[in-house]
Amino acid sequence: MRPIDLAINDINRKVIELSETIAEELVRLVNMDWNPEYYRDRAAKALKLKEEIKRMTTEAVARFQPTASDLSRLMFYYEVSYGLFRFSRYALDISRFISAINPSRCGLEYSWKALQSAITLVKLSIKMMSTYLEASKSEFEGTAGLAEALEKDVDEILSTALKEASRRADVCLMADLLSVVFLERIADHSIYMMRSLKELWQATLER
């Protein structure tokens, strides 16, 4: 195995660790744990991992003279680490808004719908990132389709919530609406990540 292959494998492991951190956060959100301190700690860990991936990527480029395909993988990991870090920040923002109200008396129906899809998508994205060399075309298309469906669903949920918020003032509704805004950002980042991963996978097959 080439030295750069070893470096890329190390970076991949860090990306998977970061991915699992994000998945854990979303599980907590779905289980209605709104403690901001937990999400602040996870965001700090995600930031540390992102910076470590950035350092490792830069070092691999400087030391090992990557080929074009190697460089594509390195840049993918670098960009994905930022997207995943943003997930952790959005989770923190959601927890801050919801914990500021009385969650037990708020249905949070809009953000609840989006959260169910978001956690499934993140879990599938992690699987794709860790096993993309063995993944099939249908698996990629299925996960990419789920990302696009989530974005469409969240757009519709956001539009509905905005219309309702314009008709009445309600603290629960506003917390719900703000949470959906951040879930929309997760959906947007997810689509970008899956499209980038699919391009990387296709390029790998053509080598």
N, C-alpha and C positions, 0 to 999 in steps of 0.2 A: 504494500500500500504506500502511495506517495505521501510525503510529509504534509502536503496540502489537504489530502484526503483525511488525514488524522485531525488536522485543524478544523476542517469543515464538520466532521463528526462531532467534535467537541462543541462547536457552535450550535449544531443541531440539538444536542442534548440541553443546552442552555435555553434554546427557544422552546423546547418541549416543557422544561421546568417553568418557564414564564407562562406558557399556555395553560398548564395545570393550575397555576396560581390563579389565573383569571377564571377558569372553570369553577374552582372552589368558591370564588367570590359570587358567581352567578347562582350557584346552588344555595348559598346563604341568602341571597336576595329572594329567590323563589320560596325559601322556607321562612320568609318574613323576618329575617334578622336585620334590623335597621341600625345597628350600633355603628356610628361613624368612626369610632376609634379603631374598630377592626378593619374597616375599609381603608382608613388612613395608613395603618400598618402595612396592609397588602399593597397599597399604592407605592409606599416607600420601597418595599421589596421589589416590586415590578420595575421601578425606576432604576434600582441598583442592577438588576439583571439586564435591563435594556442598555445601560451604560457599559456593562461588562461585554455584552454582545458587540457593541460598537467598537470597543477596544480590541476584542479578539478578531473582528472582521478587518479592521485597519491593519493589525499586525500580520494577518495572513496574506493580505494584498502586498504589504511591504516586503515580506520575507520570502514568499514562495512563488512569485511570478505566475499567477493563475492564468490558465487558458480562458478563452471566452466563456465556455460552459461553467468552469469553476467560478468565474467572476459573476456570472448570472446567479448562481446559487448563493454566493456570499452577499450580493446586493439584495436578494430576496429575503434572506434572514435579517439583514440590517433593517429593511423597510418594515417587515412584519413585526419586528420587536417594538418598533414605535407604535404601530397600530394596536398591538396587544397592551402596551403600556397605557394608551389612551382608554382602553376598555376599563382598566383599573381606576382611572380618574373618573370616568362616567359612573361607575358603580359607587364611588365615594360621593359624588354629587347627588345621586339618587338617594342614598342613605341619609344624607344631610337634609334634603328637602322633606323626606317622609318622617324622619325622626323629630323634626321641628314641630310637627302637628301631633295629633293623637291618632296613631295608625289604627288602633282598635276600633275607632268609630268611622273609619274611612274605607270604602269598598275598593278604591284604587282599581276600578274595573278596566281602565284603558291600559295602564302600564302592566297590569297582571296578564292581559292577553299577549302583549309583546314579550314579556319575560319568558313565557312558556316556550315560544319559538326561539328566542335568543339563546337559551341554554342548550337547546338541541343543536343549534347551528354551531356554537362554539365547540361543543364536544366533537362534532363531525369534523370541524376544521382542524382540531388537534390531531385527530386520527389521520386526516389527509396529510398533514405536515410531517407526521412521524413515519408514515408508510407510503409516501407518494411513489417511490420507486416500484412498489408492488401493486399499486392501485390500478384499477381498470378504468377505461374511458367512461363507463356507465356510472362508476362511483364518483368520479370527478364531476360529471354532468349533474348527477343527483344532488351533490353538495352545493355546487354552484347554483343550481335551480332553487334550492332551499334558501340560499342567501338572497337571491333576487325576489323570492316570494316574501321573505321577511321584510325586505325593504318596501315592497308594495303594501303589505299589510300594515306596517308601521306608518307609512304615508297616509293611508286611509284612516287609521286610528287617530293620528295626529290631527288630520283635517276635521274629523268628527268632534274631537275634544276641544279644538279651537272654537268651533261653532257654538258648542255648548257653553264654553267659558265666556263667550261674547254676550250670552243671554243672561247669565247670572254670576254673581260673585260668591265663591265658595272656597274655603281654604283647602278642603279635601280635593276638590276638582283641580285647583291650581297646582297642588303637589303632584297629582296624577299627571297633569299636562306636562309639567316640567320633567317628570321622569320619562315620559314618552319621547320628549325632545332628545334626551341623552340616549335612549334606546335606538332612536333613529340614527344617531351617529355611530352606534355599534353596528347597525345593519349596513350602513354605508361603508365603514371600514372593512366589514366582513366580505362584501362583494369585491372590493379592491384586492383583498388578500387572496381570495379564491381564484380570481382571474389571473393574478400574478403566478399563483401556484400552478394553475393549469398550463400557462405559457411555459413555465419552467419544466413541467412534466413532458410536454410535447417536444421541447427542445432536447430533453434527455433521450427521448425515444429516437430522435433523428440523428443522434451522434453515431 
